[in-house]
Amino acid sequence: MAFLAAFVVLVAGDFGSTFFYHVPQHLWFTLHLRTHHDRRRSYWDHAVITRDPAVLLDGLLGALPYLAAAAWLWRVSWTGALAGLALGQLHVWWRHSGDLGWRSPPALRATFGTLGIVLPEDHDGHHRNPATEFGDIFRFYDAPARALLAALSPTRRRRTAPPGVKV
């Protein structure tokens, strides 16, 4: 049961984080875009060692679905719930290691690619192009997330406008 609980924490948490936090942030809000996609700083720094309250808040809000899934599964297997949270946190650190020069070995790329797990190189693509590579842990959330973004695009909050154009 522990393995199943850990797996559900990761899959359900990633679903919730992608569709109830990440996609809305890309459509209507700015916290995530200002902190996670700020090209002026190392994303290893802001994902792992920062103490910037805005960055920490962004991380906490993205983690809430994982925490909710773990709380829901606590009675099934508290060890699995904790293992799922620990694996999720380790994956956060790992997927941001591309900024340090990490390159996934071919065998790892093949194995994790088959399982649909986001690699540091994949997440680096999301940092460079925020409209691609959705899903914190699992790549299979990318296509549905982009489809949802496209469907909700008419409701997108206008971020900037050329001089003289009213928004």
C-alpha positions as CSV (number, residue, x, y, z in Angstrom):
1,M,0.0,0.0,0.0
2,A,2.9,2.3,0.7
3,F,4.1,2.2,-3.0
4,L,0.5,2.8,-4.2
5,A,0.0,5.7,-1.9
6,A,3.3,7.3,-2.9
7,F,2.5,6.9,-6.6
8,V,-1.0,8.4,-6.1
9,V,0.5,11.4,-4.2
10,L,2.8,12.0,-7.2
11,V,0.2,11.6,-9.9
12,A,-2.7,13.3,-8.2
13,G,-0.4,16.1,-6.8
14,D,1.1,16.7,-10.3
15,F,-2.4,16.8,-11.8
16,G,-3.6,19.3,-9.2
17,S,-0.5,21.4,-9.4
18,T,-0.6,21.5,-13.2
19,F,-4.2,22.2,-13.7
20,F,-5.2,24.1,-10.6
21,Y,-2.1,26.2,-10.0
22,H,0.4,26.2,-12.9
23,V,-2.1,26.7,-15.8
24,P,-4.1,29.4,-14.0
25,Q,-0.8,31.2,-13.1
26,H,0.2,31.2,-16.8
27,L,-3.2,32.5,-17.8
28,W,-4.3,35.0,-15.2
29,F,-1.7,35.7,-12.6
30,T,1.9,36.8,-12.3
31,L,3.4,35.3,-9.2
32,H,4.6,32.1,-10.9
33,L,5.8,34.0,-14.0
34,R,7.8,36.5,-12.0
35,T,9.5,33.9,-9.9
36,H,9.8,30.7,-11.9
37,H,10.5,32.3,-15.3
38,D,12.7,35.2,-14.3
39,R,15.7,34.8,-16.6
40,R,17.8,37.2,-14.6
41,R,18.5,34.5,-11.9
42,S,19.6,31.0,-11.7
43,Y,16.6,28.7,-11.4
44,W,18.6,26.3,-9.2
45,D,19.0,29.3,-6.8
46,H,15.3,30.2,-6.9
47,A,14.0,26.6,-6.7
48,V,16.4,25.3,-4.1
49,I,18.3,27.8,-2.0
50,T,16.4,31.1,-2.1
51,R,14.7,32.7,0.9
52,D,12.8,35.2,-1.3
53,P,9.2,35.2,0.1
54,A,7.6,35.4,-3.3
55,V,9.5,32.4,-4.6
56,L,8.8,30.4,-1.4
57,L,5.1,31.3,-1.8
58,D,5.1,30.1,-5.4
59,G,6.6,26.9,-4.3
60,L,4.2,26.4,-1.5
61,L,1.2,27.1,-3.7
62,G,2.5,24.6,-6.3
63,A,3.0,22.0,-3.5
64,L,-0.5,22.3,-2.0
65,P,-2.1,19.7,-4.3
66,Y,0.7,17.2,-3.3
67,L,0.1,18.0,0.4
68,A,-3.7,17.5,-0.1
69,A,-3.2,14.2,-1.8
70,A,-0.8,13.1,1.0
71,A,-3.3,14.1,3.7
72,W,-6.1,12.2,1.9
73,L,-3.9,9.1,1.7
74,W,-2.4,9.4,5.2
75,R,-4.8,6.7,6.6
76,V,-4.1,4.3,3.8
77,S,-0.4,4.5,4.3
78,W,1.3,7.3,6.1
79,T,4.7,6.0,5.0
80,G,3.6,6.0,1.4
81,A,2.2,9.6,1.8
82,L,5.5,10.8,3.2
83,A,7.5,8.9,0.6
84,G,5.4,10.5,-2.2
85,L,6.1,14.0,-0.7
86,A,9.8,13.2,-0.3
87,L,10.1,11.9,-3.9
88,G,8.3,14.9,-5.2
89,Q,10.7,17.3,-3.4
90,L,13.7,15.3,-4.6
91,H,12.3,15.6,-8.1
92,V,11.9,19.4,-7.7
93,W,15.6,19.7,-6.8
94,W,16.7,17.3,-9.6
95,R,14.7,18.9,-12.4
96,H,16.3,22.2,-11.6
97,S,19.8,20.7,-11.7
98,G,20.1,21.5,-15.5
99,D,21.1,25.0,-14.5
100,L,24.2,23.5,-12.8
101,G,25.2,21.7,-16.0
102,W,23.5,18.3,-15.3
103,R,22.8,16.2,-18.4
104,S,20.8,13.0,-18.0
105,P,22.7,9.9,-19.1
106,P,21.2,8.2,-22.2
107,A,19.9,5.1,-20.2
108,L,18.2,7.4,-17.7
109,R,16.7,9.5,-20.5
110,A,15.4,6.3,-22.2
111,T,13.9,4.8,-19.0
112,F,12.4,8.0,-17.7
113,G,11.2,9.1,-21.1
114,T,9.3,5.8,-21.4
115,L,7.7,6.4,-18.0
116,G,6.8,10.0,-19.0
117,I,8.9,11.5,-16.1
118,V,10.1,15.1,-16.6
119,L,13.9,15.3,-16.9
120,P,16.0,18.4,-16.0
121,E,16.5,19.0,-19.8
122,D,12.7,19.0,-20.2
123,H,12.1,21.4,-17.4
124,D,14.9,23.6,-18.7
125,G,12.8,23.9,-21.9
126,H,9.9,25.1,-19.8
127,H,12.1,27.8,-18.2
128,R,13.1,29.0,-21.6
129,N,9.6,28.7,-23.2
130,P,6.8,28.9,-20.6
131,A,4.2,27.8,-23.1
132,T,5.7,24.3,-23.3
133,E,6.7,21.3,-21.1
134,F,3.9,21.4,-18.5
135,G,3.8,18.9,-15.7
136,D,6.0,19.0,-12.7
137,I,6.8,15.3,-12.6
138,F,5.0,13.7,-15.5
139,R,5.2,14.8,-19.1
140,F,1.8,13.3,-20.0
141,Y,0.2,16.4,-18.5
142,D,1.9,18.7,-21.1
143,A,-0.5,18.2,-24.0
144,P,-3.7,18.5,-21.9
145,A,-2.3,21.6,-20.2
146,R,-1.4,23.3,-23.4
147,A,-4.9,22.4,-24.8
148,L,-6.5,23.9,-21.7
149,L,-4.3,27.0,-22.1
150,A,-5.4,27.3,-25.7
151,A,-9.1,26.8,-24.9
152,L,-8.9,29.4,-22.1
153,S,-6.7,31.8,-24.0
154,P,-9.5,34.3,-24.8
155,T,-9.9,34.8,-21.0
156,R,-6.1,35.5,-20.6
157,R,-5.3,38.6,-18.6
158,R,-3.6,41.2,-20.8
159,R,-0.1,41.6,-19.5
160,T,1.3,44.4,-21.6
161,A,0.2,46.5,-24.5
162,P,2.0,48.6,-27.0
163,P,2.1,52.4,-26.2
164,G,-1.2,54.1,-27.0
165,V,-3.2,50.8,-27.0
166,K,-5.9,50.5,-24.3
167,V,-6.2,47.2,-22.6
